[in-house]
Amino acid sequence: MSYGVKAQGSLEIDFWSDTQAAVTITNAAQDLSLPDVVVSLPSESSILRVVTLIKARAVEDTSAVLNSLSGAQNLRAKLSTGVWGVNDIAAINLVDGQFTVVASAKEAGDVVVGDIDISSVVSGDGTYNFRLEDAIAVGSNLVLHDVLIGVRIYMQMTPELGLDPTAVTNIDILLARLTAARALLLDELTALRMAELDAANMPADIDTLLARLTADRAGYLDELAAANLPTDIDALLADLGDASASTLGSIYSILGNPAQTFLAMIGYEGATALADKLTAARAALLDEITAARLEELDAANLPADID
């Protein structure tokens, strides 16, 4: 077996038979068996085209006359489980006069490469049979020495996706997922934007921030979670709104009433004493003091003879 890379994703592989020492063609038509070829393809590959090769190290005439094939003939192929005459296919067309050799001579052989695509028969792993059908020579005998049969397979390799090019199911899935919107997002991933993620472009103070966020400080932040707030906050708020002696009353007993303290500071005996001195009658007298009456007390308005 030999390999040859033809193009990106394409591969050419030759599978060869064992060597058959001789194939003897007489001047009477007969079917002549040729060596089998075993094919074992790589995984994740699909066949594009298959052709057949026949190689002979030497061609010899034993008839003492100028010898060659007599008339057009075929080299045919089939899967080992098939039947000749039913499941076989022409693999190489041999022409009249092929393998010509002078009388009683032995000449160097050659490799003949067929141009018939036999991928309808050689379609995967298996053992394949070959034969010369109704082979006949001008004279007896025309001998092919050290004969090998080869199968050259052109295939498509798809290891990345594991897809058979003839199957579009997975391709359709990929196309459905790669929407136009997602393709546009991929276009936004420029080299410059990706470079911003490099260590040199990250803010220099990130390490400082991480150093400041110690485990203890992180714990304080956790305490702000709803589950960690004291359950008695509602009770505390209720107490602040309660003026009973058990709460605000207790505060008054310690600090004193701030309103009463202020009145004492300005010399009054308290709100009650002030109310007693400013009677309703006295308040009515204050109302009688108008601006016009106060102007009569100016020096210009007093009688000149007062002095």
Secondary structure as GFF3:
##gff-version 3
##sequence-region A 1 307
A	DSSP	beta_strand	2	7	.	.	.	ID=ss1
A	DSSP	beta_strand	10	16	.	.	.	ID=ss2
A	DSSP	beta_strand	20	25	.	.	.	ID=ss3
A	DSSP	beta_strand	30	39	.	.	.	ID=ss4
A	DSSP	beta_strand	45	61	.	.	.	ID=ss5
A	DSSP	beta_strand	73	79	.	.	.	ID=ss6
A	DSSP	beta_strand	89	94	.	.	.	ID=ss7
A	DSSP	beta_strand	106	108	.	.	.	ID=ss8
A	DSSP	beta_strand	111	113	.	.	.	ID=ss9
A	DSSP	beta_strand	126	135	.	.	.	ID=ss10
A	DSSP	beta_strand	142	157	.	.	.	ID=ss11
A	DSSP	alpha_helix	169	177	.	.	.	ID=ss12
A	DSSP	alpha_helix	180	187	.	.	.	ID=ss13
A	DSSP	alpha_helix	191	195	.	.	.	ID=ss14
A	DSSP	three_ten_helix	199	201	.	.	.	ID=ss15
A	DSSP	alpha_helix	206	212	.	.	.	ID=ss16
A	DSSP	alpha_helix	215	223	.	.	.	ID=ss17
A	DSSP	three_ten_helix	226	228	.	.	.	ID=ss18
A	DSSP	alpha_helix	233	240	.	.	.	ID=ss19
A	DSSP	alpha_helix	248	255	.	.	.	ID=ss20
A	DSSP	alpha_helix	258	265	.	.	.	ID=ss21
A	DSSP	alpha_helix	271	277	.	.	.	ID=ss22
A	DSSP	alpha_helix	280	288	.	.	.	ID=ss23
A	DSSP	alpha_helix	291	295	.	.	.	ID=ss24
A	DSSP	three_ten_helix	299	301	.	.	.	ID=ss25
###
